[in-house]
Each structure stands twice: as C-alpha cells, then as structure tokens.
Amino acid sequence: MTETAGAAASEEQVRAQVAAWLAENWRPGGGGPQWRERLIDSGWAAPTWPVEWFGRGLHRDMRRVVAEEFTRAGAKPVALDVTQLFANTILAHGTDDQKREFVRPLALGEHRGCLLYSEPGAGSDLAALQTRADRDGDTWIVSGQKVWTSGAREATHGFLIARTDWDVPKHRGLTFFWIPLDRPGVDIRPIHQVTGGSEFNEVFLTDVVVADSHRLGEVDNGWRVLQTALGFERLIMGAAAGGSSEQRRRAGRKDTAKADRQSPWTRKIGGADYIELAKTTGKAGDPVTRQEIARLYTLEKVNAWNGMRARADSGRGAASPLASIGKLAMSRIVHTGVKVTTDLLGTASVLDGDEDPVAAEVNRSSFAAFVTSIGGGTDQIQRNIIGERILGLPKEPEVDRDVPFRDVRKARATRRFS
C-alpha cells in the first residue's frame, strides 16, 4: 500500500494523493480484475478502513473528497467502507486472523455473502430464532431453518445467527457466525416469487459443522454483532434511494451541468423517465402529476442528505440509528415511484409481457416494492427504532424479554432445546 497521511490528512492532501494515484494507475475505459486488485491494495476503495486492512485510515469526511476525485478522472468510486456489509462487520467484530482471511477476498468479490437471519416464526421478532448451535470442542454443530435469504445460491458464505444458550432471555444466548455454505448439511432451496424471480431462498441446516474460528464476537453476545450488521445493511439500503443525488453531489464543480441532467426525478423506469413518461401520457401539465414528481424528487434529495448525516454519525462497530430513517425513506420512495408510474399509465400499468416494456417494468416494480418494506427490518421496526432511539419515546412492552428462552411459549411448543 502507498503512504497516507491518515486521519489527520487535510482535504488538499487527500485530493493530491488520490489524483496522483489515479494519474499513475487509471486509464479511461479501464477496469477488470487487475484494476480491481490495484484499487483494493491501494486503499482507495475503502479510504476509512485501517491502513493494515486495505484502507487509508482517513476520516469519514474524506469519503466525499475521494469520490469527487475518482469522478473527475472518469473512474467509478467504490466506497467499500460504506457498501461492503460483510467486510465492514468483520472489521468491526472479527479477529485479526479473520480479517486477514476474509477482508481482501470480500473486497475483490472472490467471497460473496448472504444473511442467514430470519426464520419461520422469527422475522420481525428475530430474537425468537430457534436455529441452534451446540459447541463440540473447537467446532459448533448447527441445525435449523432460515428463510427469505437473498442471494444464497450465489453466496460462498453466510452471516448466521443461532441460539447457543436456551437458559437466558431471548436477546442473550445468541452467537454470530460467518459460515462457508459448501459444507455438508447445507440445503438451499429457491422460493418462487410473484415477480417471476427466485432471488429469495430457504436454507436448511442439518448438523452443519462450523469451526469456532468462524465465530464473530463473543459467545452468547451475537445480538450485538447482529445490530452492527443490520445497521450497515440499513445504511446501504437507505443510500440506494438517494443514489442519483449522491452522484450529482460527487460530480464536482466542472460537471455540474451534466449532473443536473441526472437528477433523481429522471430515474429510468423501463426505458422512460418520469418526466418523459408524463409527456408521453399527456399528463405533463397536470398539477397533481407535477406535484407527485416534485414530491418524489424532494424525498430522494432529503434522503441523500440524511444518508450523509447517518454515515457521518456511524463508525466501525457502531452503526447509527439514523440509518433507520434512510431505510424507511427508501421504502417510501420506492412505493411513491411505483404510484407515480402507475397513475401515469393508468390501467396499462397492470399489463405484462414484451409488447409494452414500460408497463411490464412498472407491473414488476409494483410487486417488488414490498420487498423494500420488509428486507433489512420492516417499516414498522424502523419506526420503532426511530421512535425509541432518536425521538426518545418509551419502548414497546415485551412480556417475554426477561424470560429464559426455553420457558417462552414458542420455544416450549417446538422443543428444539435439549
């Protein structure tokens, strides 16, 4: 890795370092595995990660500076210190051996992860999960069922949370693992969705042997690791809805005109943007339509600002509850976008097939929009987090919060404990 001034570096120093590195290493139209390796090893793909773990040790405020310089050079900013959920969580809670083994392959895309959290009967109440992990010397024997696992068939590893102690309340007695999915006893089955796709899966685990070296964090303290991982996930999902605003902000002063043409409210929908679709359907002059498109723009713009606020408030191992605002806003943005396009198309929005690709995309998006209200914690969960952790409202009552899990009705009914 090249030298860096670290957390004390000024904006001018960082700009100069990035520009010099890009001048030496980036060529327009470049990319591919070799470029990716050079980028990862330089530390500019994750500038706030520690220098010893493929970062530059910069303050989080310098992410913007790095992104602007990449954009000026015509190279796509990577920002793995924001987007790489799995590596970020391992950096927050993993041992040095785990960081050495997994961070670089994750950054390079050689390892791909999935989230083995939700179970039948333990979705919104995730702490009620019953997948069990029993210690056997230096290994754990894992058995149970996970559901709604995105990308499991393409993943090499999975973040798994399992119950390791049934004699303590449900939020305690959980342990977090990073498990290889090529082990005997792992059975991944696709779930066929109403959209026609199968990106979600059920994952059955039957006496899967997992080395203790794949445990993240302390035994029985997995809920803490899980909160870090969920925080990063919500930060990523919230930022996704404000991506266009972020691109415009990063474009820098010399690209302002081009960036303005890429505003969030001209986001592509089946080959047509909102404004063009309004023109095509003869509704561009309709005040209600114009108001709805403006509302969508406003939501995305404000969410982009909130995403910056949440990232500034987050550190490794301490994701900000502000990410829940972004996650909730993202859900509203997606549903609002679907409503706008549905209103513009009218009855044609329920069509499907290749003859009308715009309607087909809106139709598919109408079904898929509900994924955003569930994945990463439901909208209702985000509202609880915002109310309790940001607004300071009283917590909802939980009658089983302090009850040993084996005595909880759900656990007694299934008898999965020994």
Protein Blocks (a to p, Z undefined) as FASTA:
>chain_A
ZZdebjmlcfklmmmmmmmmmmmmpcghiacjklmmmmmmnopmmmmbcfklopaopafk
lmmmmmmmmmmnopacfklmlmmmmlmmmmmmmcfklmmmmmmmmmnomaccdddfbdeh
iamlmmlpcbdcddehjaccdedddehiehklmpmbdcddddfbfkbcfkgoiacddddf
kbghiacdddddfkopafbccdddehiacdfklpgcjehilmmmmmmmmmmmmmmmmmmm
mmmmmmmmmnojmlmmmmmmmgfklcceehiafklmmmmnopmmpmklmmmmmmmmmmmm
mmmmmmmmmmmmpcehiacfklmmmmmmmmmmmmmmmmmmmmmnmmmlmggcjklmmlmm
mmmmmmmmmmmmmggpafklmmmmmmmmmnopacdddfklmgcfklpmklmmnopaZZ
